[in-house]
Amino acid sequence: MKKIILLIGLLLSSFAAQAIPIPWHVNSADLNGHFTYDVDFNLYSEVSLSETYFGDDYYSILTGSASGFTAQSDYAGDITTLVFSSPLTDAGGIIGFMGTTTCFVNCGEGLPINYLEGAVASKGASVPEPSIIALFAAGLLGLGFARRRKS
């Protein structure tokens, strides 16, 4: 019986809960839009940002982490870099950022043309529901205790 309980505990502990990727909304005078960030895999997706100074649009992240990212404009090749005041988490909230847009096409090599300041906001991750396997294992555990009490 102890082996079965140990096996069930091991099985339950092997199914670690993973949070879903969190959508973040960007709001500042010079940069607006949204992106999704997955903390577990350090992955940005669904990027749609508009920089208003030159009207550049960004749909992908070149490099990124929970502390910030660098994106390249799909139209002009300009680079925007953001640094968050605290790392992005699954908890959501409002996090400030500072950054720059650097012009590479129309104004020379690597000339900073716009300084950005603002915040990103998210409601955070929802708590995942218990899995079927965990419920099944709890039922087996209950049956095992009930059987033990009868004998």
NORBEL-V653952 format. One line per field, one symbol per residue. ss: DSSP state (h for helix, s for strand, l for the rest). phi: phi as a letter, one per 20 degrees, with the letter a starting at -180 (. if undefined). psi: psi as a letter, one per 40 degrees, with the letter a starting at -180 (. if undefined). Layout:
ss->???
phi->???
psi->???
This chain:
ss->lhhhhhhhhhhhhllllllllsssssssllssssssssllllsssssssssllllsssllsssssllsssssllllllssssssllllllllssssssssssslllllllsssssssssssslllllllllhhhhhhhhhhhhhhhhhhhl
phi->.ffffffffffffedffdfegdfddebbfdbcpbbdcdffdlceblebcceefdmfdccbdfcabfeqbccdffeenfddcdcefbffcffmodcfbcacddecdecofmefdbddbrbdcbeneeffffefffffffffffffffffffe
psi->ddddddddddddeeghhhiiihhihhhidehiaiihhhddefhiifhgihhedefiiheihdiiaeeaihihhddeeihhhihidiiiieeaahhiiiaihhhedefihfhhehhihaiiiieiiihiiiiddddddddddddddddddd.
